[in-house]
Amino acid sequence: MDYLLDEELWDEKSTEELKQDLTDQYVVVDTSIVDLARFGNRVGRIVTVNENRMALVDFRDGPWYDIPIKHLKIAKKPTS
């Protein structure tokens, strides 16, 4: 799996460009980051990108989570 964006490209894109590029992408979280390990290998969908340039991710468990884009990897759409 590849990261969505390397940090250099992330800095060059506007928030609107990030929203257009990333909304509805399926992702998994980099679990090597201690604060994000709780998400395990669950696949989520990017709902939008906030003005603070964090992805708002829906793991279909109720709440949505603000997660730094640099810690997300592209995933296949879940089958169920």
C-alpha positions as protocol buffer text, in pm:
chain_id: "A"
residue {
  index: 1
  type: MET
  ca { x: 0 y: 0 z: 0 }
}
residue {
  index: 2
  type: ASP
  ca { x: 112 y: 351 z: -77 }
}
residue {
  index: 3
  type: TYR
  ca { x: 72 y: 663 z: 130 }
}
residue {
  index: 4
  type: LEU
  ca { x: -184 y: 902 z: -14 }
}
residue {
  index: 5
  type: LEU
  ca { x: 57 y: 1189 z: -51 }
}
residue {
  index: 6
  type: ASP
  ca { x: 417 y: 1251 z: 31 }
}
residue {
  index: 7
  type: GLU
  ca { x: 465 y: 1551 z: 258 }
}
residue {
  index: 8
  type: GLU
  ca { x: 620 y: 1770 z: -12 }
}
residue {
  index: 9
  type: LEU
  ca { x: 314 y: 1737 z: -237 }
}
residue {
  index: 10
  type: TRP
  ca { x: 85 y: 1774 z: 62 }
}
residue {
  index: 11
  type: ASP
  ca { x: 237 y: 2116 z: 137 }
}
residue {
  index: 12
  type: GLU
  ca { x: 200 y: 2232 z: -225 }
}
residue {
  index: 13
  type: LYS
  ca { x: -171 y: 2153 z: -262 }
}
residue {
  index: 14
  type: SER
  ca { x: -450 y: 2381 z: -145 }
}
residue {
  index: 15
  type: THR
  ca { x: -713 y: 2250 z: 95 }
}
residue {
  index: 16
  type: GLU
  ca { x: -968 y: 2252 z: -188 }
}
residue {
  index: 17
  type: GLU
  ca { x: -736 y: 2044 z: -409 }
}
residue {
  index: 18
  type: LEU
  ca { x: -688 y: 1796 z: -126 }
}
residue {
  index: 19
  type: LYS
  ca { x: -1066 y: 1771 z: -79 }
}
residue {
  index: 20
  type: GLN
  ca { x: -1117 y: 1701 z: -449 }
}
residue {
  index: 21
  type: ASP
  ca { x: -835 y: 1446 z: -467 }
}
residue {
  index: 22
  type: LEU
  ca { x: -900 y: 1258 z: -143 }
}
residue {
  index: 23
  type: THR
  ca { x: -1274 y: 1263 z: -72 }
}
residue {
  index: 24
  type: ASP
  ca { x: -1425 y: 912 z: -94 }
}
residue {
  index: 25
  type: GLN
  ca { x: -1084 y: 739 z: -102 }
}
residue {
  index: 26
  type: TYR
  ca { x: -1063 y: 423 z: 108 }
}
residue {
  index: 27
  type: VAL
  ca { x: -772 y: 420 z: 351 }
}
residue {
  index: 28
  type: VAL
  ca { x: -604 y: 243 z: 640 }
}
residue {
  index: 29
  type: VAL
  ca { x: -405 y: 416 z: 912 }
}
residue {
  index: 30
  type: ASP
  ca { x: -31 y: 380 z: 970 }
}
residue {
  index: 31
  type: THR
  ca { x: -47 y: 173 z: 1289 }
}
residue {
  index: 32
  type: SER
  ca { x: 321 y: 229 z: 1366 }
}
residue {
  index: 33
  type: ILE
  ca { x: 208 y: 565 z: 1506 }
}
residue {
  index: 34
  type: VAL
  ca { x: 117 y: 494 z: 1869 }
}
residue {
  index: 35
  type: ASP
  ca { x: -180 y: 732 z: 1878 }
}
residue {
  index: 36
  type: LEU
  ca { x: -328 y: 570 z: 1567 }
}
residue {
  index: 37
  type: ALA
  ca { x: -267 y: 203 z: 1651 }
}
residue {
  index: 38
  type: ARG
  ca { x: -621 y: 175 z: 1792 }
}
residue {
  index: 39
  type: PHE
  ca { x: -758 y: 177 z: 1437 }
}
residue {
  index: 40
  type: GLY
  ca { x: -576 y: -147 z: 1355 }
}
residue {
  index: 41
  type: ASN
  ca { x: -621 y: -255 z: 996 }
}
residue {
  index: 42
  type: ARG
  ca { x: -977 y: -123 z: 965 }
}
residue {
  index: 43
  type: VAL
  ca { x: -1060 y: 37 z: 632 }
}
residue {
  index: 44
  type: GLY
  ca { x: -1216 y: 381 z: 643 }
}
residue {
  index: 45
  type: ARG
  ca { x: -1345 y: 630 z: 388 }
}
residue {
  index: 46
  type: ILE
  ca { x: -1232 y: 991 z: 370 }
}
residue {
  index: 47
  type: VAL
  ca { x: -1544 y: 1203 z: 409 }
}
residue {
  index: 48
  type: THR
  ca { x: -1364 y: 1533 z: 347 }
}
residue {
  index: 49
  type: VAL
  ca { x: -1049 y: 1728 z: 427 }
}
residue {
  index: 50
  type: ASN
  ca { x: -1084 y: 1994 z: 696 }
}
residue {
  index: 51
  type: GLU
  ca { x: -944 y: 2346 z: 678 }
}
residue {
  index: 52
  type: ASN
  ca { x: -674 y: 2228 z: 919 }
}
residue {
  index: 53
  type: ARG
  ca { x: -575 y: 1984 z: 640 }
}
residue {
  index: 54
  type: MET
  ca { x: -668 y: 1672 z: 834 }
}
residue {
  index: 55
  type: ALA
  ca { x: -870 y: 1395 z: 670 }
}
residue {
  index: 56
  type: LEU
  ca { x: -1207 y: 1330 z: 828 }
}
residue {
  index: 57
  type: VAL
  ca { x: -1229 y: 949 z: 815 }
}
residue {
  index: 58
  type: ASP
  ca { x: -1539 y: 733 z: 865 }
}
residue {
  index: 59
  type: PHE
  ca { x: -1467 y: 379 z: 988 }
}
residue {
  index: 60
  type: ARG
  ca { x: -1842 y: 300 z: 1003 }
}
residue {
  index: 61
  type: ASP
  ca { x: -1838 y: 282 z: 1382 }
}
residue {
  index: 62
  type: GLY
  ca { x: -2033 y: 601 z: 1453 }
}
residue {
  index: 63
  type: PRO
  ca { x: -1791 y: 893 z: 1494 }
}
residue {
  index: 64
  type: TRP
  ca { x: -1563 y: 1036 z: 1227 }
}
residue {
  index: 65
  type: TYR
  ca { x: -1196 y: 1093 z: 1306 }
}
residue {
  index: 66
  type: ASP
  ca { x: -953 y: 1372 z: 1216 }
}
residue {
  index: 67
  type: ILE
  ca { x: -637 y: 1197 z: 1100 }
}
residue {
  index: 68
  type: PRO
  ca { x: -326 y: 1353 z: 946 }
}
residue {
  index: 69
  type: ILE
  ca { x: -317 y: 1275 z: 575 }
}
residue {
  index: 70
  type: LYS
  ca { x: 49 y: 1178 z: 596 }
}
residue {
  index: 71
  type: HIS
  ca { x: -49 y: 878 z: 814 }
}
residue {
  index: 72
  type: LEU
  ca { x: -304 y: 731 z: 571 }
}
residue {
  index: 73
  type: LYS
  ca { x: -250 y: 464 z: 310 }
}
residue {
  index: 74
  type: ILE
  ca { x: -470 y: 379 z: 14 }
}
residue {
  index: 75
  type: ALA
  ca { x: -680 y: 64 z: 66 }
}
residue {
  index: 76
  type: LYS
  ca { x: -928 y: -142 z: -130 }
}
residue {
  index: 77
  type: LYS
  ca { x: -1298 y: -77 z: -78 }
}
residue {
  index: 78
  type: PRO
  ca { x: -1434 y: -311 z: 191 }
}
residue {
  index: 79
  type: THR
  ca { x: -1661 y: -586 z: 61 }
}
residue {
  index: 80
  type: SER
  ca { x: -1919 y: -558 z: 338 }
}
